[in-house]
Amino acid sequence: MRANRDLRKHASPQRIAELNLIGNNSGNSVFAHAVHRALSTASNDITIGTVGRKSDLAGHINERYDQYVIPLANAFRRSFIERLDQYSEIIEGLRIPVVVIGVGAQLDDRATGIGRLPRIRPNVERFMRAVLKRSASVGVRGEVTYNYLRDLGFSDDEVHIIGCPSLFQFGEALAVRPYDGLDSDSLVSINISPYRDKMGAIASVNAARYPRLQYVPQDLGTLRVLLHGSDPEPGINYAPGIPYRISDPLIRDGRTQFFIDPTTWEQWLATRDVSFGTRIHGNIAALLGGTPSFVLAHDSRTLELAEYHEIPHRRLDDVPDDVDPRDLFEQADFSAFHRNHPERFDNYVRFLNNNGIDHIFRGHREDSAAVRNFDRQIELARNKRPVSVSGGFGSAVSRKRKRLREVGAAILPRSRRKS
């Protein structure tokens, strides 16, 4: 199974940051974990891997495995083309079934047509043809991606809307507790796409409005800032007002928490009153913890998932810079999200069945024991604390760096005197 990291094996935040085991975005771990859990039957032996530079990787996979499962996110985008072509090359060399789960196109939030991604059409067509020779259908995130692929000429039987597998982590069991209002003492969680200018203003005004608000970043750059206790590497420049430097108030004051493992993330979000922002998997992690969430959709990938799963949402461009989450949640209605979740889950299971995937939702008793064992492995391996400059891994690293600077400053004058 394709994933950046095997969550059954412990990895420290420092190692994850050094090797980029989140694939630039910790949200990747949320849907990868859900798919891995769904495959954790008694009869499946799962190996986690990524597309690397190994020569004859297709031959290696053919010799050792019976099936190649590829959970994906917004893979149909210009910046992912090199990696998409790598997948196509590998898949073309495979003789085993290949199943793609949850792929999406990335357009702006008002675009649905094929004309928005003309340069990558040959790459997408190559990938789709390679996969469909080895599977019954491709699972896509929502209507935007479905329409895009249908415009490319792929049939209705070949493109199956399944949404995001992360929301099916617990099968039909998914319940968000009722919204209970917000006041100045409420525990608000905000998630931010740091390249969206508007989120800087929204974060600043609500940090003042809700003194206990906490920011949960997902990008590799901010993780490294928290771990190193220093400003980001040269070349990282996010939108004005976005907290990403060590001196930015939400980071400086210990109001920023970075989660390495999805289960720790979900458990922490379960203690919050609400979650809101532009990160789709940041909000999905909250929903998995039972916390009311509101998506500020800023492109097609966030919008199509919010629409398909009927998660309360608005377009980012349609809310003011000083939007209050209280106003968002007072208008939010989770009834359709709950009412139609079982039907969406059944649709997901049909996709798995049609593609010959052995999964835990078949209801076999031995699989119940297998998934309990899987959950125990995840629990033993997970990082149980977030990374923060206050009280987390980041503070320890920051203290060490400060001590090294002090030692260095003391040694340097002595060295000069000797010379």
N, C-alpha and C positions, 0 to 999 in steps of 0.2 A: 504494500500500500504506500502511495506517495504521501509523505508528510515531512516537515522540516525536522521533527524530533519525535522519538519514541517516548511518550509520557510515562511509560512504565519504568524508565530508567532515570535516575536522578541526575540533574545537571544544575550546577550553581548558576546564579544570575551572571556572574562574571564570565563563565564559560559560554553561556547563551549569548551574551553581548559580543564577546570576542569572535565567535563563529557565526553570528547572526542566525541562531537556531529558531528565530521567530519569523524568518522570511520577511524582514523589515516591518512586520505588523503582528503584534501578539494576537490579534483577532483570528489569525490563521489557525491557532491552536484550538479554538472553540469548535469549528466545524470538523477539523481533523479528528479531535477527540470523540465527537459524536459518531462519526463513521467507524472509527476504530472500535468503539464500544459495540456498535451494531454488528460488527463482524466477529465479535469475541465468542463464538460458539465453541462447544467442546471439540468439534471436529476440525476447526480451522487453526492453522499455525501461521501467524501473521508476522511478516518482516516489514519494518518501516524503512523506507529509503527515499532518496531524492534523485533527481536527474543530475548525474555527475559527469565527469570527463572520462570515466572508465571506458577503455576500448572494448568494443563488442559487448556493450551492455545488454543489447537485445539477446545475444546468445547466452549470456549469463542468466538472464531472467527465464528464457525458454528452458534451460537445463534444470532449473531449481524450483520453478513455481508453476501452479496450475491456473492462476488468474492474476491479472494486474488491475488494481483498483486505484483510480486517480480522483480524489476529491479536489475540486478547483473552485476558485472564486472568480474574480473579474479578469479572466485570462485573455479575453478578446479585447485587447487594447494595444496601442502602439508600443508602449514601453515593455511589453511582455513578449514581443514577437520573436526575439532570439530564443527565449526559453520555449515558446510554443513550437518553434521549428525543431528544437531539440527533442521535444516529446514526439512530434510527428515522425522524425527519423527513427527513433527507438521503436515506436509502435509499428511502423512499416516493416520492421524486422522481426516482429513477434509472431509466434504461431499459436499463442494462447489467447483466451478471451480477455478483452480489455473493457472496463466499465468506467465511464466518466460521470462523476456525481456532483452536480451543483455548479456547473460552469456558467459564467455570465459575460455579457458585453458591457463595456464601460463607455457610456455616452453622457452628455449633459442631461440634466433632469427633465428637459422638455423635448428631447430628441428620441425618436423611435425608429428612424428609417435607416436603410442600408447605406445611403449616401454619406452618413457621418463618419464611416470608417472605410473609405475606398481603398486606401493604401494597403490595408492588411487583408483584403478580401482573399487573395490567393493563399495566404498563410492559413487563414481560418478554414477555407475549403479543403486544403490539404489535410489539416488536422482532423476535420470531421470525417472525411472519406476514410482516413486510416482507422479511426476508431470504429466507424460503422461497419467496416469489413469484419470486425471482431466483436461486435456487440449488437444487441437488438435495437437499442436506442441510446441517445445521449440525454442525461438529466440536466435541465437548465433551470436557472434561478427564477425566471418569471416571464411575463408577457413581452417585455422589451427584447430580451434575448431570443425568445421563441419567434417573434415577428422578424427579427434580424436574420435568423437562420432560414426561416421560410422564404424570405426575400432572396436569399442566396440559392434557393432551389431545393432545399431539403424538405422532405415530406413530413406530414403530420405524424406518421408512424415512427419517424426517425428522431423526432424532437419531443421530449416529454417534460413538461413543467413539473418540477418537484419542490421548488422553493429552496430553503437552506436546510440541510440535514441536521444542523445543530439544534433546531427546535423540535426534532424528533428523538432527541437523546433519551428521553424517558417514555417513548411511545405515546400513548394517548394521554398519559398523566402529565398535564401541564396546566397549572392554575396560578393566576396572578391575584394577589390579595387586593381587596378594594382600596382605592385611593382614599386617604383619610385627611386630606387637607395639608397645607403648608403654612408655617409661620417662621419667624426669624430664628427659631431654635431647631428647625427641621434638618434632617440629615439628607442633603442633596448631593447626588453624584453627577458630574458633568463629564462628557467625553467629547473630544475635539479632533476634527481633521485639521492639522496645523497649517495646511495650505489654503484654507478658506478664511479670507480676511475678516468676514463678519463675525466669526467665532471669537476673535480677540475681544471685541466690544461686549459680546454676550457673556463671555467668561468674566470680564472685569466687573461689569455691573452686578452680576449675580454673586460674585465672591463677596462684594460689599453687602448685598441684600441678605445673603444667607451665610453668616459667619462660620457655620459648621460645614459648608460646602467643601467637597473634596473633588479634585481633578484626577481622572484615571487616563493617563496617556497610553498609547499603543505603539508608538514609533520607536525604532531602534536608536535614533539620535537622542531622544529624551531619556531612554534607559541608560545610555552611556553617560549622560550628564549627571544623573542621579547616582550612578555607581562611582564615578570619578570625582564627584564633588567639585566640578569645574565647568566652565562654559563649553559649548559644543565645538566640535572640530570646525576648522575654516571651511566655508562654503555652505554651511547650513544656515539658512536665513528664512525663518518662518514669517507668517503674516504679523503685522503690528498687533501687540496686545496678547499674542499667544504665549503662554508660559513654556519656555524651553531653555532659558538660561538660569544659572544657579542663583542669580540675583532677582529673578522674577518672583513677585510676592507669593504666589501659590506654591512655588517650589521652595523658596527660601524659608517660608513659615511652616513647612512640613504638611502642607495641604495637598500634596501630590503623591499618589500611590500607584506604582507600576506592578502589575501582576504577571508573573512568569507562567503560572500554571492555571488552566481554566477552572479547575475545581476550587482552588483558593479564591479566585476572582469571583466566582458565582456565590460562594459562601459569604464573602465580605459584602457583596451587593445585596444579599438577602437581609442584611442588617440596615440597609439604607431605606429611607422613606420613598424616594423616587430616583430615577435615572433619566437623563435626557442629553441629547446632543446629536452629532452627525455621524458617529461611528455605529454602523449597523450591528456589528458583533459585540460592541460594548453594551448596547441596549439589549441584545439577545441574551447575553450573559446575565443581565439583571432579570429578564423574564424567566430564565431557567431557575433563578433563585426566588421567584415569586414576587419580585418587586415591580410596581408599575413603571413602565418606560415609555418615552416619547421620542420618536425619531424626527430629526430635522433633515429631511432628504435633500441632498445637494447634487446628486447625479443619478443616472438610471439604475446603477447597481443597488443603491440604497432604496430608491423609490420602488423598484419592482419587487423587492423583497417585502417592504412594508405593505405594499398593496396586496401582494399574494397572501401573506399571512394575516392581513387585516390588523397590523400593529398601528396604534394611533400615531399619526404623523402629519406634518405640514412641510411644504417646500421651504428650504432655508431662505430663499429670496423673498418669500411672502411674509416673513415675520420681522418685526422691528429690531433694531440693534439693542434695545433695552428690554427685549421680551422677558417676561416673568414666567418661569415654569408653572407657577400656580395657575396662570391663565390657560396654559396649554393643558394641564391635567384636569382642570375643571370642565374642559370641553371634550376630554378623551372618553371614548366608549370602548370597552374591552369585550362587549357581549359577542360580537361577531368573531373576534379572535378566539374566544373560548368555544363558541357554538360550532364553528366550522373546523376546528383543529382535528377532531377525529376523522373527518372526511379527507383532510389533507394528509393525515398520517396513513390512512388506507391507500391513498394514491401513491405515496412514497413506497409503501410495502409492495404494491403491484409492480412498481418500477424495479425494485430489487429482485422480485421473483422472476419477472420477464427477462432479466439479464443474468439469471442463474447464480445469484449471490446467496450463499448460505448465511443466514442472519438470526439474531437472537429473538426476533419477534414472531418466529414460527411457534413459540410456546412450548418447546420441548423441556422436560424437567432438567435434563443434564445441562442444557444451555443456561438455565437459571443459576445453577451452581457455577458455571463457567463465567458468567458476567459478574457474579459476586467476587470471584477470584480476580477478575480484571479490575474491578473497583478497588479491591484491597491493594493490588499492585500500584495503582494510581495514587492511593492514599499514602502508601509508604514512600513513594518517590517524590511527591510534590514538595515544592517550596511553600512552607506554611505561613510565610510573612511576605508582604509586598516590599518592593524596593522604594525607599523614601530617603530624603536627606535628613529626616528626623525620626530616629527610632528604628531604622531598618538597615539593610546592608549598606546603603549609600553613606550613612553617617559614619560607619566604621571605616570605610575606605577614605572618606573625607578627612577623618582624624589622622589616619596613617599618612596621607599625603601632606597634611599640615605639619606633622611631626618630621617627615623627611625634609620638608622645606626649611624647618627650623634647624635641623641638624646640618643641612647643607650650608645654611647661612653662617652657622658657627664655625664650620670647618674652613670655609673659603678664606676668611681673614687670616687664620693661622697659616694656611698654605701660602698666602701672599707674603706673610712675615718671613717664612722660611726661605722663600725665593729671593 
